[in-house]
Amino acid sequence: LIVALGRIAAHNLLKTQTSLGGLRGRVHRYGPQGIPVVVTYHPAYLLRSPGEKRKVWEDLCHARRVVAQADDDAAH
């Protein structure tokens, strides 16, 4: 799993210009192996906008669920 922190990381990894808000909340794929990517805001943004911390927490919980699902799939 890759967690892309911020617009620049997300745009470079995913080769898109979609807004960060448009990229959040779903699993994207990177490279020929299809590595899962979850997008969230950069930590510096949170320093300027502390009210957005909940969104990042939701994104990190989503990333944790993606990892848990991959572990479950690998076990079966």
C-alpha positions in Angstrom: 0.0 0.0 0.0 1.2 3.5 -0.8 -0.4 6.5 1.0 0.1 9.6 -1.2 0.4 12.6 1.1 -0.7 15.7 -0.8 -1.5 16.8 -4.3 2.0 16.7 -5.8 2.6 13.1 -4.6 -0.9 12.0 -5.8 -0.6 13.7 -9.2 2.9 12.2 -9.9 2.0 8.7 -8.8 -1.4 8.5 -10.5 -0.6 10.6 -13.6 -3.7 12.7 -13.1 -4.7 16.3 -12.5 -7.8 15.4 -10.6 -8.3 17.5 -7.4 -7.2 15.9 -4.1 -10.8 15.9 -3.0 -11.7 14.0 -6.1 -9.0 11.4 -5.5 -9.8 10.7 -1.8 -12.1 8.0 -0.6 -11.2 5.2 -3.1 -8.3 2.9 -3.9 -6.2 3.7 -6.9 -3.6 1.5 -8.5 0.0 2.2 -9.3 2.3 0.5 -11.7 2.1 -2.9 -13.5 1.7 -4.7 -10.2 -1.3 -2.7 -9.3 -0.1 -1.5 -6.0 -3.0 0.0 -4.0 -2.8 3.8 -3.4 -4.8 5.8 -1.0 -4.7 9.6 -1.3 -4.9 12.1 1.6 -3.8 15.6 2.5 -0.2 16.6 3.1 0.8 17.1 6.8 1.8 20.7 6.1 -1.8 21.4 4.9 -3.1 20.2 8.3 -0.9 22.7 10.1 -2.6 25.5 8.1 -6.0 23.9 8.2 -6.4 21.9 11.5 -10.1 21.5 10.8 -9.3 19.0 8.1 -7.7 16.5 10.4 -10.9 14.4 10.5 -10.7 13.8 6.8 -7.1 12.6 7.0 -8.1 10.3 9.9 -10.8 8.8 7.7 -8.3 8.4 4.9 -5.9 6.6 7.2 -8.6 4.3 8.5 -9.5 3.5 4.9 -5.9 2.7 4.3 -5.9 0.4 7.3 -9.0 -1.4 6.0 -7.3 -1.9 2.6 -4.3 -3.5 4.3 -6.6 -5.7 6.4 -8.5 -6.8 3.3 -5.3 -7.7 1.5 -4.1 -9.7 4.5 -7.5 -11.6 4.6 -7.3 -12.3 0.8 -3.7 -13.6 1.2 -4.7 -15.9 4.0 -7.4 -17.6 1.9 
